[in-house]
């Protein structure tokens, strides 16, 4: 132990010396470049004297920054982000002027306007150097979090080094009951996780499976995508969510799960249907999700990001995280590296002639870097803050794997690297849990898997919309257009940047009788706007006699659902109300396929014609109607096999889990086991947004709620009026 402490202290000392040396060289270089900045008192100063002056100035500037900057940031948290960005430069320049005034014999002089430039460059270089030296040093980050936890316990009056539950004054602190952390690994299927654990890609997951955790597969609904699954898991109902995007005839608009206004409406419908706020209503936190789950503490939640002003705190997590320069530099370096990695991997795939392959240019490298670096870092830091605050329940979504798998495929080196980094995040959270005010049980799950396969356009040279128009006798463009991918990361980027995500041609389809054709992975939806309500099979065949045979007999189509009837190739058909018929026709798509289709057929907003792509049971391949070689959204293959991994202290889920709503029921039971029953909401109301927990970067975060209120659908028990996380 003593040797380890000396090694740790020695490593820290080496980093300090290296950063000091780099800062000194930077100051010397700037003194030689900038005319209004000098480090000598006369022309007869030797190189040694100039070097010592630079070292003195760099050391004084670094020391002042370390001592004064935290105090300044505490005051500046009340300043708007734009103003803060400007003040940082002037404050840094002021610190440099003070540092140079401390240099002996007045050797250091700089003009005030030049001091701003010098301070900015030196701060950037010093931060980049220190971060680069420890960019992969999770142990250093862990030790820092331990110190934060110890300081927090002492501030709250706990015994130094006391056990979990000894703190008070924060949600969940002082309780003997354990908290629950639900970590959603977006798009990681059951088979993918098992292979990653067995092959050594995810040693943390493998260690948990060998001892503390159990794992099971659960079957998704027909709509095997994040919107349907997460709404069912967090709010207990995904009724009338037939796909990732669908057309609603009563409003004439397209609902898209990753559009903020659509997500807010879907959450409102689920709350109204269940008369319950959600899984996280009591002392919960929702991080990086499409929906809030009724949590008091929200960060990066899409369903609230459409709100304006103080009611919107969905982006506050970014501000809190990047208020720490070390976080900003660490994430920025990783962001650039990830974007470059995506460009390199795309070029290699093109040179090798990999098949299947989709275009990965444009904004794809930036969106991937955002999902795999920025959102991951911010969400993990927010979860750590929740754990240090002792919150009872936390649900967080990590979307990195899903985003990469869409364009690189669910199996391969690209996704393997993402799984390795996700495992490192899990290990970090597990180590933090050792020093939290209460014990935590970490539950891992996914919302769906991903099925590989060449896109419909690449395989057959036309889109689903082209095929539908041809079957309806409508003109088809000579050059097939691409169907834009609907990955969640794109909407998260736009929401974070406050860019509009509503202005899309598909939001309100143009007038006229032309069919509205939408894609959700390998699930297609066809609606006829001029037909009120759901079109009957007879109405469709009378208006477009060639459409259904054209679709059903196409080699890229697996089956159709039209007015309670499943249509297959060669004239095969099965009525859903006749026992056994649909089960036989849909047997190649796996157990439970008929029941999933039967449930969707009852939805008020099910499309006039639902199209599921073909599926090859031998290869597990499907044909996405979007530009994705790893897809999900329909039936066929690994996309419908999500996983649930729970600690052995929790009760067994019991039997096979089918549908996201059944997972919600299990989570409800686990919360009751830990902390008593969850009370229903009467009457249902909209979920107000409150500030998210800032990441544990040593900075206080003030709660902007009115004094004496707690927010949320149901007040959190023992919820303070100020967030205690530092």
Buried (B, 14 or more C-beta within 10 A) or exposed (E): EEEEEEEEEEBEEEBBEBBBEBBBBBBBEBBEEBEEBBBBBEEEBEEEBBBBBBBBBBBBBBBBBEEBBEEBBEEBBEEEEEEBEEEBBEBBBBBBBBBBEBBEEEBBBBBEEBBBBBBBBBBBBBBBBBBBBBBEEBEBBBBBBBEBBBEBBBEBEBEEEEEBBBBBBBBBBBBEBBBBBBBBBBBBBBBBBBBBBEEEBBBBBBBBBEEBBBBBBBBBBBBBBBBBBBBBBBBBBBBBBBBBBBBEBEEEBBBBBBBBBBBBBBBBBBBEBBEBBBBBBBBBBBBBBBBBBBBBBBBBBBBBBBBEEEEBBBBBBBBBBBBBBBBBBBBBBBBEEBBEBBBEBBEEBEEEEBEBBBEBEEEBBBBBBBBBBBBBBBBBBBBBBBBBBBBBBBBBBBBBBBBBBBBBBBBBEBBBBBBBBBBBBBBBBBBBBEBBBBBBBBBBBBBBBBBBBBBBBBBBEBBBBBBBBBBBEBEBEEEBEEBEBBBBBBBBBBBBEEEEBEEEEBBEBEEEEBBBBBBBBBBBBBBBBEBEEBBBBEBBBEBBEEBBEBBBEBEBBBBBBBBBBBBBEEEEBBEBEEEEBBBEBBEBBBEBBBBBBBBBBEBEBBBBBBBBBBBBEEEBBBBBBBBBBBBBBBBBBBBBBBBBBBBEEBEEBEEEBBBBBBBBBBBBBBBEBBBEEBEEBEEBEEBBBBBBBBBBBBBEBEBEBEEEEBBBBBBBBBBBEBBBBB
